[in-house]
Amino acid sequence: MSAVKSLNPKAEVARAAQALAVNISAARGLQDVLKSNLGPKGTMKMLVSGSGDIKLTKDGNVLLHEMQIQHPTASLIARVATAQDDITGDGTTSNVLIIGELLKQADLYISEGLHPRIVTEGFELARNKALEVLEDIKVVREIDRDTLINVARTSLRTKVHPELADLLTEHVVDAVLAISKPDEPIDLHMVEMMEMQHKTDMDTTLVRGIVMDHGARHPDMKKRVENAYILTCNVSLEYEKSEVNAGFFYKSATEREKLVQAERAFTDARVAKIIEFKKQVCDEKNKGFVVINQKGIDPLSLDMMAKEGIVALRRAKRRNMERLALACGGMAMNSLDDMTPECLGYAGLVYEHVLGEQKYTFVEECKNPQSVTILIKGPNSHTLAQIKDAIHDGLRAVKNAIEDGSVIPGAGAFEIAAHAALMKYKEGVKGRPRLGIAAYADALLVIPKVLAQNSGFDAQETIVKLQEEYAAAGQPVGLDLSSGEALIPTDVGILDNYRVKKQLLHSCTVIATNLLLVDEIMRAGLSSLKG
């Protein structure tokens, strides 16, 4: 009898073989859900929320976040997979598949009486060997635009349909190349994503500048300005009442007028400063002047600026202030005392686009933008959400490739090579841990197997074909999803991220090992002591 039973008779307990069965069934259940999503030929899942909102996706990370998972083991695996996404930006589906398969393969041996500890020793050895294979197989090369396009395309095609993936690939790579500075970490927050619900998903574009989701607040201001100087500032241009709560007694109405004028003069002086500065800078006729302010601008100030031909936007978001300085040049000003022409940014074109109730302001044709905007378009909200998730992953894939300085052949090539290497390595290992190595090697094959199944080919036949080709070719071969034959992924441009695979091997092995070593599951929380 379990020790906890004597302390708490209401505790639910699953003992040795039963505990293992619970864990393995949870891992396989989650694996079956995500299996059909893997790869470019994977199918979609439709998630319906309690309020009837629909989300169509085949991104493993989104699925695991949105699904309600009751089972404790399954939610543990889901959390590991989402952590994988947080760290590397991809590989969630593969993560769940490999964990499920490791447990399934281990179960074959454990059901015959092998102790789980021996299997896990084999797993540790196999993981270290697999990491060596990963080092050998990685392709270190100059990470140029073509390589990045191949990496981004491989990632995006597993998220959205191929035509859209090819369009987004170009935008994602150009966006990252625009914001990357030599010898500095890449800050992906400098790529703004703006959604506009109109036209189709194929109209998604990259704007080499900034798009803001608000417009000028005065009817007389120009809707389109060319050759514009841009002043970004964080200065209040509204009429402010005095902070002190005081009562004023006037002898006559004229005195009250004087007080109002004095309060107003404070703001007017600031606006006059901007107007004076504009006259000083824009000496020629064809120059425009745009003020983008983080704080408010009241109607009277807007009116004064409109008369001078200045376009003014108020209450810009703080993150856009950083991006504007990077996109257009210049500096964000916190006071109007020390304004010089060097503080100004420059944009070739600033225009307003009205869509229904909403206004959008485009700041384009910047000289050397270090912050860009991907303008996501689509007919409905779930298309926009799907594209946004895909772009997130695409940006991360490109960033990873630049930081790694190397790539891995995709299409299941690494898994085939690792299987062959582990089978050879197994021969040199003495004792029972070699069974664990065999289980690990077979588990890795789940990736090419599922890729084949999702493309409509026979899994066993495909694996055998790939293994024969690999033995004959002596270089990594992957699966051609359109014909079911073997191909050389590096020639066709199917490339994966090195760090995603490395993280996969580490996290899957650790979690599978931990789950195998569980020999008792107790639900003996305080809640079961009541009553």
N, C-alpha and C positions, 0 to 999 in steps of 0.2 A: 504494500500500500504506500502511495506517495506521502512523503513527510508532511507536505502542505495540507493533506486531507485531514490529518489528526488535529491541525491547528484551525482549519477552516473547512468544515464538512461540505460547504456549498461551492467550493472552488471547482472549476471545470479543468480537468487535466487530460492531456494527450500524452501517452507514454511513447517510449522508443520508436518502434516501427510506425506507430500511428502518427507520431509527431512529424516524422520524416515524410510520410504520405501526405499530410496536410500541407507541408511546405512545398512539396513537389507539385501537388495538384494546383496550388495557387500560382506557382511560377508558370506552369503549363497553360493554365487558364488565361493568364495575361499574355502569354506568348501567342496563343491562338487568336486573341483579339487583334494583336498588332501584326501578325504574320503577313496578312494580305496587303499591308501598306508598304512593304519594303520595295525600294527601287523605283525607277521611272515608270514601270508598268504596273505599279501597285494601285489598289483601288481606294476609293474615298470612304470616309466614315461621315455619317450625318448625326450631329449631336443636337438634340432638342432640349432646351432648358425648361424649367418649370413654368416659365411665363410664355413659352412657345417660341422663343428665339431660336433661329436655326444657325448652325455653324457647320460648314462643309470643310473637311480637312483630311489630309493624309500625313500631316506632320505629327510624329509620335509625341513630341513634347506638348503640343497643344492638346492632343487627345488625353494624355495622362493627367494634365492639369485640370481639364474640364470634366473628365469622367468621375463619377462618384464611386470610389472603391471601398467596399465594406471590409474585405478580408485583410487582417493585419499584415500577413506576409506579402500579399500583393501590393499593399500600399507602401511597404518598405521598398520593394523592388521599383515601384513607380517613382519613389522619392530619389532613389539612386540614379534612375534614368534622367530625371529632371535636373539633378545636380550635374550630370554629364553635360546637359545642354547649357547650364549656367556657366560651366567652366570653358567648354570648347565651342558651344554653339551648334553642335550637330551630334548625331550618333545615338539618339534615344531609342529608336526602333531596334537597331542592332544590339544595343545594350540588353534590352528585355529578351530578345531572341536568344542571345548567347547564354544569359543566366539560366533561362528555361531549359536550354539544351544541355548545359553542363549538369544540371540536376537530373535531367532525364537519363543521360548517359551514365552518371554515377549510380543511379538507381538500379541499372541493370546488374552492376557488380554487387551492390549492397544487398540486393534481394537474394543473392547467392551466398550471402554470409560474410562478405568482405567488410572489414570495419571502416566506417566513414573516415577516421583519422588517416588511414593509409591512402585512401583516395585523395584526401586533401594534400597529403605530402606530394603525391604525384602531380596534383594541380600546380603546386608551387614550383616544382622543377619545370613543368611544361610551360608555365608562364614566363619564367626566366629565359627559356630557350626561344619562346615565341618572340620575346622582345629583341633577342639577338637577330632573329630572322628579319624582324621589322627594320632593324638598323642596316642589315645587308641589302634589303630590297628597296629602301628609300632612294629616291632619285634626287641627288643634290644638283641643282642647276641654277643658272641665273633666272631669277623670278621676273620674267618680262610680262608684257601685257597679254601675250598669247597664252602663256601658262596660266595666268590668273583667270583668263576667260574660260579655259578648260576646267579649272577647279570650280569656279562659280557655276558653270553650266551643269557639272556633275551633281552639285548640291541642289541647284534649283529645279532640275528636272524630276527630282524625287518629291517635289512639293506641289508643282503646278503643271499644267499641260505644256507640251514641248514648245509650241510657237511662243507662248507667253514667256516661258523660261529663257528662250534665246534672246527675246527682247530685253528682259530684266537683266540678263547676264551683262550685256554691254553697259547698261546704266549703273549697275552695282560696281563693276570694275572701275569705270571712269570716276565714280563718286569717291571710291577709296583712294585712287591715285591722285585725285585733286586735293584731298585733305592730308595726305601723308607727307610728313616732312622728314628729311634724312636725319637719322640718329635720334629720333624722338618717338615715343610710343604713339600709336594711332588712336585718336579719340573719335570713336564712331558717333558720339553725340553731335559731332559737327556736321553730320549728314541729317538734315531735317527731313521728316516724312510728312507730307501734307496730303490730306485726302480731299478729293472733289468728286461728289457723286453725280457724275454725268458721263456721257459717251460710253465707250467699252473699255475692257481691261487692256486692250492692245494700244490704247492711247496714253498709257502711263509714260511719263517723260522725265528726263533729267534736266533740271534748271540750274545753270551755272551761276547761281546767285541765291537769293532768298525769296521765299513766298510766305507772306503773312496773311493770317485769316481775318484781317480787318482792313478798313479803308479810311480815306480822309473824311473828316466829319463836317465839312463845310460845302454847301452846294456850288459855290463859285470857284472852288479849287480845281486846277486842271486834272483831267483824268489820265493824261499821258505827258510825261516829261522826258526830254532827251538831253544827253550830256549833263547829267544831274550831279551836283555836289550833294553829299549826304552828311547831315549833321546828326549824329546819334547822341542823345543826351538824357540825363536823369535829373531833370530840374522841373520843379513844379511851376507851371505857368497858369495857375488858376487863382482867382480872387480868394484870399484866405481871411477869414475872420480872425480877430486877435485871440490868442490862446487864453488870455486871462478872462475869467468870468466877471466882468465888471459892468456896472450900470453907468450910462452917460446921461447927463442932464443938459439939454440945450436951452439957450436963451431964445434962440430964433432958428428958423428953418435954414438960414444960410450957414449957420455953424454946423448943422448936421451935414449939409452938402460938403462942407470943407472936410469933415471927418471921412466921409465916404470917398472923396477924391484922394485923400491921403492914403487910405488903405488900397485904393485902386492903383495909385501911382507906383506903388512898390512892384506890382506885377507888370504894369505897362513899361516900366524901365527895363525890365528883363526882355520883353518882347522887342522893344526899341533897339536893344543891344543886338539881338539876332538880326533884325532888319538892317541895321547899320553894317553888320558883318557881311550880310548877303550882298549889299551894294558894293562893298569893298572887294569881294571875291568875284562876283558876276559882273565884270565890267562890260563883257560883250553881250550881244543880244541873244545869241543862241544857247546860253547857259541856263540850266535850271537849278533850283535849290529845294531840297527836301529835308524837312525836320522830322526825325522819328524820336518821339519822347516816351520814356518809360512811365512818367507820371502824367497827370492830367493837363489838358489845355482848355481853358473855358471859352465860351462862345465869342466873347469880345476879343480875346487874344487871337482866336482863329480868324475873326473878321479882319483884324489888322494885318495878319499875315496874308490872307487871301488877296487883299488889295495890292500887296507888294508882289503877288505872283509866287508866293512860297507855298509849297504843298506840305501840310503838317499832319502827322499821324500821332495819335495819343494812346497811352496805355499799352505800349508794346510789351510783349512778354520778356522777362529778364533773360531767358536763354537766347532769345533772338538778338538781344543787344550784343552778346558775345559773338554770335554768328555774323552779325552785320559788320562788326569790326574786322573779322577775318575775311569775309567775302569781298567787301568794298575797300578795305584799307581804312586808315584813320583811327581815331580813338573814341571811346565812349566818354563824354564829358560829364562831370558831376557839378561843375559850376560854369557860369558864363563869363567869368572874369578874365580867364587866360586863354581865350579862343585865338588860334592861329590857323592859317590855311592848311598846315600839316595835320590838323586834327580831323580834317574832312575826308570822308570816303568819296569814291567816285563810281558812278554806274552809267553805262551808256543809255539805259532805258529803264524808266520806272513807270509802270502803268497799272491801272485798276481793272479788275475783271469782276463783273457782277454775275452771280449765279443764284437766281431766285432771291431769297432774302439776304443771302450772304455776300459780303464783298471780299475779294482777295487782292492783295497788292503784290505785284511782281517786281523784284529788283533784279534786273538782268544786265548782261553784257559787261560784267565786271572785268577788270584787267587781269588779275591773277587770283581767282577765288580760292580761298583755303577752307571754305565752307560752302556746301552745295545743298540743293533740295531735290528729293525725288518726289515728283508729283504723281500720286497714285490716283488713277481714275477707274471707275467701274460703275455698272448700272445699279448695283444694290449693295447694302452694307456688308453681307457676308462675303461677297467677292473682294471688297476692299480689305476686310479683315484677313482673308486668305493671302492676298498679295502682300500685305504688311508683314505677316508672319514669315512668308517666303523670303522677303527682302532682308529681314533681320538675319536669317540664317545665311543668306548669300553674302551679306556684308562680313559676317563673322568668318565665313570660309575664306574670303579673300584676305582678310586681316591675318588669319592663322597662317596662310601660305606665305605671306610676306615675312611674318615674324619667324616662321620655322626655317625658311630658306631651302625647304625641300618638300617633295610631294611623294605620295605612295600610288602605285598603279591601282586603279579601282576595278570594278566589275567582278569582285570575288577573287582577284589574283593573289592577294596577300594570304587569304585563307587556304587556298590550294597549296601555295608554297609552304606555309607553316605546317600544314598537315603532313606533307611529304617529309619535311625536315624533322618533325616530331617522331614520325614512325621510324626514321633512321636512328634518331637519338635514343629511342626506347630500347633498341638492341643493346646499347652500352650500359643501361641502368640495371643494377642487380636487385633482385627481390621483388616484393609485391607492389611497390610504388609505380612500377612500369604500367600496371593496369590503369592507374590514375592518369598517366601520360596518354595512354591510348584513348581513354574517355575524353580527355581534353581535346585531343587531335580530332576525334570524330565530331565533337561538339562545334568546333570552329566551322565545319563544313555546312552548318545550318544556313549560313549567309548565301553561298552560291546555290544551295538547294532551293531556298525560298525564292531567290531571284529567278531561278528556272521555272518553278511552279507558277509564280505570278505572271510569267510571260507565256504560260501555256505549254511548257515542255515537260518531259518526264524527268523527275529529279535524279533518279539513279543513273539513267542513261547519260544524262548531262555530266554528272560528277565523274563517271568513269571516263568519258570522252576527254574532259578537262585534265584529269590525272595522267592519261596517256600522252596528251599533247605536251603537258608540262615536263614529263619524263623525257620526251623526245627533244623538245625545244631547249630545255635547260635555262629558260628565262621566264619571268612571270607571265602566265596566260590567264585571261579572264573570259567571261561569257558574253557572247554577242546576243543581246536579247531579241533581236529581230529574226535571226536565223537559227539560234540554238547551237551554233558552232563555237569553236574557240577563237579568240582574237588576242592580239597583243595590245593591252590598254593604252600604253604610252604612245603608240603610233596613232591611235584613234582619238586620243585626248580625253580619256576617262581617268581623271585623277582625283584622289582623295587627300584629305589633310592628314599629315603625319601625327599631329598631337591628338587628333580624335581617336585614331587607332590605338595610340599608346595609352590614352586614358581608358579606352574600352577594355584593353587587356588587364589593366590594373584593377579597375572597379568591379568588373564581372567576376574575376577570380576571387577577390576578397569577399564579395557578397555570397557567391555560390558556396565558398568554403564555410562561411559563418552559418549559412542555412543548413548545410550538411551536418554540422557538428551540434545542431540542436537536438537533444534527445528527450526534451520534455517541454510541453507548452502548457502554461498555467494561466487561466483567467481567474486571478484571485485578487482583483482590485478591491478597494474599500467598498465600492458600490454593491458588491455581492454579499457584504456582511450585514447589510440592513435587512430588517424584517425577519 
